[in-house]
Amino acid sequence: MLRHLGEMTLAMIAGMLLLGPVWSLVAEPSGLAGLLDQPEVAALVMATNMTAGMTVWMRYRRHTWSACAGMAAAMYVPFLMLLPPYWAGLLDGEAMMLGGHLLMVPAMVLVALRHRHEPPAATPRRGRLVAALLRRWPTGLALLMTIDLWISPTVLGPWTLLILPVGYLIIGGYRRRLRGPGVLTRQLGGLVAWSALALVAAAAGGRAAAWLVALGWLGHAVWDVVHHRRDEVVPRGYAEWCGVLDAIVGVTIILALLTT
């Protein structure tokens, strides 16, 4: 049960990360951005994002709709219980948000205990298109995570380049995939190369630095493709996700440079 609760927690976090920018993109053109800053609205939007992510994962794990509805109630009810005290001035916004999250944990445990003996729902038969989309979920995740970059292209700082090689070293070390002939040497070489690029970009400053950062992200997209084809160091799903994300970041940085 603890494993399933942990999986749902990660799915909830993913829902918040992926759907949060979507709310902002919809609210800003319509002049409703200020509404999202109100604590009660922010709490309900957060509950909605968490519920969406959790429901998708629960259905993937073949939980019944009844169990999904119970978990959805565990997301909303704690906040709904604390809204009257907040409106009455007995709680401030931070206390209401914190209390809702704290009450959510025992609520989730109670729902999980109630449904722990239920048999899983039958898995629906998937068509070829749906199966193909499911296989490409890392690409879909990367596209969702970078929606805001297409709307508002941003130039990232030089030191963001260090994230790229360090991620491979950490994941490769955890998976014990750095022991092959020359594998660790190549990964350390990548760390040196992107670190040097970050140092040069930081020293150059201005538009030159931005172009170097863009080339660094695009270069790492190629690195991801190579590792994906070789199935080396990192899981292929991670390499696919990272490659799409890196390419989008690099392209949107160039768009930001060309439009300013």
NUTIVO-201011 format. One record per residue (C-alpha): residue number from 1; x, y, z. Coordinates in pm, whole numbers. Example, Ala and Ser with C-alpha at 12.3 -4.5 7.8 and 13.67 -1.06 7.14 Angstrom:
REM NUTIVO-201011
(1 (1230 -450 780))
(2 (1367 -106 714))
REM end
This chain:
REM NUTIVO-201011
(1 (0 0 0))
(2 (285 240 80))
(3 (428 182 -267))
(4 (97 271 -431))
(5 (63 582 -216))
(6 (413 685 -318))
(7 (331 634 -686))
(8 (15 844 -652))
(9 (208 1116 -473))
(10 (453 1136 -762))
(11 (161 1143 -1006))
(12 (6 1430 -810))
(13 (331 1626 -824))
(14 (352 1559 -1198))
(15 (-4 1688 -1237))
(16 (87 2012 -1058))
(17 (404 2064 -1264))
(18 (239 1991 -1598))
(19 (-98 2161 -1553))
(20 (19 2464 -1355))
(21 (154 2648 -1664))
(22 (-165 2563 -1857))
(23 (-380 2753 -1606))
(24 (-152 3056 -1638))
(25 (-160 3043 -2018))
(26 (-541 3039 -2016))
(27 (-583 3299 -1741))
(28 (-340 3566 -1866))
(29 (-505 3643 -2203))
(30 (-848 3652 -2038))
(31 (-737 3887 -1760))
(32 (-798 3631 -1487))
(33 (-437 3590 -1374))
(34 (-507 3779 -1050))
(35 (-784 3532 -968))
(36 (-532 3247 -951))
(37 (-342 3436 -679))
(38 (-637 3421 -440))
(39 (-566 3149 -179))
(40 (-900 2971 -210))
(41 (-879 2960 -589))
(42 (-513 2852 -577))
(43 (-606 2570 -336))
(44 (-884 2436 -558))
(45 (-671 2466 -873))
(46 (-393 2275 -700))
(47 (-639 2005 -590))
(48 (-762 1980 -949))
(49 (-409 1943 -1086))
(50 (-323 1676 -831))
(51 (-647 1490 -895))
(52 (-587 1487 -1270))
(53 (-237 1344 -1239))
(54 (-342 1092 -977))
(55 (-647 975 -1174))
(56 (-445 915 -1490))
(57 (-195 705 -1297))
(58 (-463 513 -1104))
(59 (-644 420 -1424))
(60 (-312 315 -1576))
(61 (-264 91 -1272))
(62 (-617 -48 -1332))
(63 (-783 94 -1022))
(64 (-1161 124 -1031))
(65 (-1341 452 -1093))
(66 (-1479 423 -739))
(67 (-1126 424 -598))
(68 (-1036 720 -820))
(69 (-1338 913 -695))
(70 (-1242 840 -335))
(71 (-891 970 -390))
(72 (-1030 1277 -566))
(73 (-1240 1345 -256))
(74 (-924 1312 -46))
(75 (-777 1596 -254))
(76 (-1070 1836 -231))
(77 (-1239 1772 104))
(78 (-949 1892 327))
(79 (-941 2228 147))
(80 (-1320 2258 143))
(81 (-1326 2196 519))
(82 (-1075 2477 580))
(83 (-1232 2737 350))
(84 (-1504 2848 600))
(85 (-1245 2916 876))
(86 (-1036 3102 619))
(87 (-1329 3316 506))
(88 (-1414 3384 873))
(89 (-1063 3519 930))
(90 (-962 3237 1166))
(91 (-692 3113 926))
(92 (-466 3298 687))
(93 (-393 3174 336))
(94 (-70 2995 426))
(95 (-231 2812 719))
(96 (-522 2706 499))
(97 (-289 2567 231))
(98 (-64 2392 483))
(99 (-357 2246 673))
(100 (-515 2116 354))
(101 (-197 1934 257))
(102 (-153 1787 604))
(103 (-512 1660 618))
(104 (-477 1517 269))
(105 (-228 1251 384))
(106 (-455 1067 633))
(107 (-747 1109 391))
(108 (-549 930 119))
(109 (-451 653 360))
(110 (-814 600 462))
(111 (-926 574 100))
(112 (-642 334 19))
(113 (-735 112 314))
(114 (-1100 111 211))
(115 (-1026 -2 -144))
(116 (-727 -227 -79))
(117 (-921 -550 -136))
(118 (-1101 -443 -453))
(119 (-1007 -636 -769))
(120 (-856 -427 -1048))
(121 (-1077 -311 -1331))
(122 (-1053 -483 -1666))
(123 (-796 -328 -1895))
(124 (-960 -185 -2208))
(125 (-825 -302 -2541))
(126 (-602 -33 -2695))
(127 (-583 49 -3063))
(128 (-256 84 -3251))
(129 (-265 465 -3237))
(130 (-322 471 -2861))
(131 (-50 210 -2809))
(132 (191 415 -3019))
(133 (113 730 -2819))
(134 (166 543 -2494))
(135 (506 426 -2615))
(136 (600 787 -2687))
(137 (498 915 -2342))
(138 (844 1067 -2274))
(139 (804 1289 -2579))
(140 (454 1392 -2468))
(141 (583 1471 -2119))
(142 (863 1689 -2259))
(143 (617 1875 -2484))
(144 (382 1944 -2192))
(145 (667 2065 -1973))
(146 (783 2316 -2235))
(147 (451 2469 -2345))
(148 (534 2796 -2172))
(149 (869 2822 -2354))
(150 (695 2833 -2692))
(151 (462 3107 -2567))
(152 (735 3309 -2394))
(153 (1082 3207 -2520))
(154 (1341 3259 -2249))
(155 (1721 3279 -2247))
(156 (1862 3053 -1975))
(157 (2179 3127 -1782))
(158 (2513 2959 -1864))
(159 (2519 2752 -1547))
(160 (2207 2562 -1652))
(161 (2438 2370 -1887))
(162 (2585 2189 -1586))
(163 (2252 2015 -1527))
(164 (2292 1820 -1852))
(165 (2603 1608 -1786))
(166 (2548 1583 -1410))
(167 (2208 1419 -1464))
(168 (2366 1142 -1670))
(169 (2637 1081 -1413))
(170 (2391 1060 -1124))
(171 (2146 830 -1305))
(172 (2423 618 -1455))
(173 (2588 579 -1116))
(174 (2260 479 -952))
(175 (2192 222 -1226))
(176 (2553 98 -1217))
(177 (2583 160 -1590))
(178 (2913 351 -1579))
(179 (3135 43 -1553))
(180 (3158 -54 -1920))
(181 (3469 9 -2129))
(182 (3513 382 -2172))
(183 (3165 469 -2041))
(184 (3277 665 -1736))
(185 (3550 836 -1940))
(186 (3294 958 -2195))
(187 (3059 1084 -1925))
(188 (3337 1271 -1747))
(189 (3446 1409 -2084))
(190 (3093 1537 -2134))
(191 (3102 1699 -1791))
(192 (3429 1874 -1876))
(193 (3299 1987 -2216))
(194 (2974 2137 -2091))
(195 (3146 2287 -1787))
(196 (3397 2456 -2016))
(197 (3115 2583 -2238))
(198 (2937 2723 -1933))
(199 (3255 2900 -1819))
(200 (3314 3050 -2165))
(201 (2952 3164 -2187))
(202 (2965 3319 -1839))
(203 (3285 3504 -1931))
(204 (3147 3623 -2266))
(205 (2815 3752 -2137))
(206 (2542 3919 -2341))
(207 (2408 3772 -2665))
(208 (2723 3568 -2723))
(209 (2659 3381 -2399))
(210 (2297 3319 -2497))
(211 (2402 3170 -2832))
(212 (2654 2943 -2660))
(213 (2390 2828 -2411))
(214 (2149 2750 -2697))
(215 (2416 2550 -2880))
(216 (2497 2368 -2557))
(217 (2136 2254 -2511))
(218 (2107 2152 -2876))
(219 (2437 1965 -2852))
(220 (2307 1771 -2555))
(221 (1998 1675 -2756))
(222 (2236 1498 -2996))
(223 (2406 1336 -2696))
(224 (2062 1210 -2585))
(225 (1989 1063 -2929))
(226 (2317 870 -2927))
(227 (2250 730 -2580))
(228 (1893 643 -2675))
(229 (2010 444 -2978))
(230 (2278 265 -2776))
(231 (2053 216 -2471))
(232 (2351 328 -2266))
(233 (2389 483 -1917))
(234 (2030 612 -1875))
(235 (1693 447 -1947))
(236 (1580 495 -2305))
(237 (1266 673 -2184))
(238 (1480 927 -2001))
(239 (1703 978 -2306))
(240 (1395 1036 -2525))
(241 (1241 1282 -2277))
(242 (1571 1464 -2228))
(243 (1642 1482 -2600))
(244 (1306 1641 -2683))
(245 (1327 1881 -2389))
(246 (1687 1983 -2470))
(247 (1602 2046 -2835))
(248 (1301 2261 -2743))
(249 (1501 2462 -2490))
(250 (1776 2523 -2746))
(251 (1532 2623 -3021))
(252 (1328 2854 -2796))
(253 (1644 3029 -2674))
(254 (1730 3098 -3039))
(255 (1374 3225 -3096))
(256 (1415 3457 -2796))
(257 (1739 3591 -2945))
(258 (1588 3644 -3289))
(259 (1279 3823 -3158))
(260 (1452 4067 -2921))
REM end
